[in-house]
Structure formats: structure tokens, C-alpha cells
Amino acid sequence: MKSKRSKDQRVKKTGSAPHELIVQRLAAEPDHKQTYKAVQFVAYESLRVQNGNIKKEIIKRDIFYHSDVYLVRFMVTEQLGDGYPDSPEVSEPKDVVFSQPINVKKFHLDEQEWVSLENSLDLLVDAEKFSSGGFRDAFLGVTKDKEKWVIKKYHERAVNTITGTLNSTVEDHTHKQVQIHSVARHLTKVFSNKVPQEFGECFTFNRAYYTVYQGQPATVEEFVEGTFRKYVNNNGKVCRPEVCSAEVMTIIEKAECLVHYSHIQSSKKLMLVDLQGAGYHLYEL
């Protein structure tokens, strides 16, 4: 008869482990510190989700009976060779915000007007930002089809600058960001279509839309995989590192060509600068 294996003899396997969820309803609007306070605890003590299908389990239990924002905390347990969770050892809790479908608008260059897209984006958005710039914080969102998007919101210091120093509104400033992005994407597309075949691989520009997320104007943009690199500064100066590969240098030189082309194509009315991205995939001016 086979002897029973002791606990320390079992080999841990990789893969999805059960998730235990704790759901809290958050305030619909942030406070003066841009923080969403928990206003209600939804007690689902034994809620467990297999294979990470959080959305399905939440909808099945009708937790989201309001169009408010909810915070979902889930504990990821260790998985053992026998398929049983190794209680009581659990990892640190990870927070995600489950949002309602996000409605987006794009700027139509030919018609010079804003157009609402027919299909909204249904995203599971990380509660913690993964990046922060001089004006905006970036949050990663993923669709049910595993498409990655980035939601960018202005942080408090930027809002104060926009409304105070610039004497504008966050809504107008966000609209302008998308309009500038649309022009840059159009010029990049025209440039890529006109270069001769011997020019080789050329640039693409990610899509960016206007939205309202958690009560604040924001942009939602395609996520670009790869290592970030700046090719041209916002003053038009080309960023040539002292040491880099021949491939990177080629991309930098092509980016310089794109800057020159944008100036000529626009009859010297504008020039694309602050070019950055991963490889030939550009994003965010």
C-alpha cells in the first residue's frame, strides 16, 4: 500500500489558484485628496473564484447593483501538487477596481468633430498606478479578451496648474491632448505610407481616446509592449545616446526624418516633437 505523502513532500505547481474576494463599495466621487473612501462593506466571506474569472463571479452574485465604483480585494493562496490550497499561507492582497463599461470619444480629423464610439470598453483596472509623469498617472486596464489599455488621469498638482496657472479646465486640456495625439497619429501614418520601400520598417502610433473615468476627464490609450525610449525631446533635440545598438540608432534617425516631414507636410505650421515609444511603436506626445 502506498504510504501517504507528508505535507513537505508535496511539490508546488504553477498555475491559477483559488481567489478569495472581499468587496467594498467606494464613494462615487473622490474627496479633496482624490481618494475614494469605502462607504459600504459587501460581506461575501466565502466568495471564491476559479481561474481568475472575477467578473463572472461578481456579476453572478449581483454585487454591482449600482453604477458606483467598487474595490475588490482578493487573496491568492498557494497551490500544492494535490490541488489543495495551503492554508493559512496567503500572499499579500492585491487591489483592483472593477469599473462599469467606459464610453470613449475620438476626434475625427476630416470632419473636425468628436465622435462617440459605438462599442464601449469594459475594463478591469488596477487600483494602483504603474507609472506617473509630470502631469498624469497611468493605470493599466485589461478587457475580457486580454487587450491592454492605459487610462491616464491628471494628478492633483497638474489639476491645480491647469485650472490656476493655465486658467483652463481639465476637460478642455484633456480634449486638446487627444486632438494633438490624433494629428500626430495621422502625420505618422501618412509618412509611413509615403516612404520608399528601401526605407525599411516605419512607425505606427497608438490610438488614444477621450473618456470620463471615476468622474474625471481622462484619456484611454492602447498599451504598447516593450522597452520605453525617448527619440526626440520636446524641444526638438534628437536624443542620441553615447552607446546604443545599430538598430536603435536607425530608429532614432528615422524619428528625426519624421520630425522633418511633419514640418514640411504641414507647410511649416507645426512640427512633431517629444517622440517616444518602444521600437517603431510610438505613443504619447
Phi, psi and omega in degrees: 000137182290137177282149179289141178280137175285165183301320183283352178272344181286138184263131179288141179247152175274163178130183183288136176245161179301152178239133176256124187255143169235123186248132177235137174276134180255160176299144183291335181235145179285159176276192184293344177262013181059037180246135178267111184280143176285125183247347181204138177257126178261111189277102172232075190296325186255016181291119179233143183237127178267142175060025175070013182279070186294312185302315182299315182292322181292315180295321181300326181267004175056040179292322185269077181269000174235167176265031179273181178265138179237147176256129179246120174254130176227140181260124180263118181272160175285144179249133182255171182302327180280356179086012180255144177290138181274074178287142011261011183289124177224159179278177175293143180292145177243136183258138171225151176255123177269116184255161170288165178308137184263120177276136184232155177233144174243157178264121181272111185294316183297317182270349182055049180210163179271137181233127176280133178285143183295318183261127177278166177262122178260102190244144166259113191251133176296138178288329181266134177294147177257350179201156179214135179248196182292334183239329190229155173256144183247133180236135182274132176235145182230135177275173178295339178268012177071017174283136182260134177229161179238125174260127182241123180240146177288134177276174190301319181297320180292320178300318178296322179292316182296312184280330182266291184294315183273349180052046180231191176240157179296324179297312180297318181296321179292320176300317180296323178301315181291322178297315177299318179299320181295319178295316180297319180294320179295312180298322179295319179295316179297316179301313182296329180281340185262342183293148179292161184301324182290349176296331178085201183301143182228183192273154166234158180235132183292160178278147178218136183231163175265140177209173171240118184237124182053041176080006182232137175304139183206171172248150173234124189231153175297136177282135180250120178284154175118180182274125181291140175210139176269129181257321180222131181287170180287353174263006178090356181282132180286136181267094179255107179291155180294324180230123175199166181286163178296326180295315179296319179297323177297318179297319179298316180294324177291324177296323177296323176297320179296320178299312180297318181297319182298325180290318180287315183299328181268015182057039177063027178270337179208169178211131177286126176225183181055043180280131181206162180166202178235111184064231180268008180260108183266153176201155174049101172286000000 
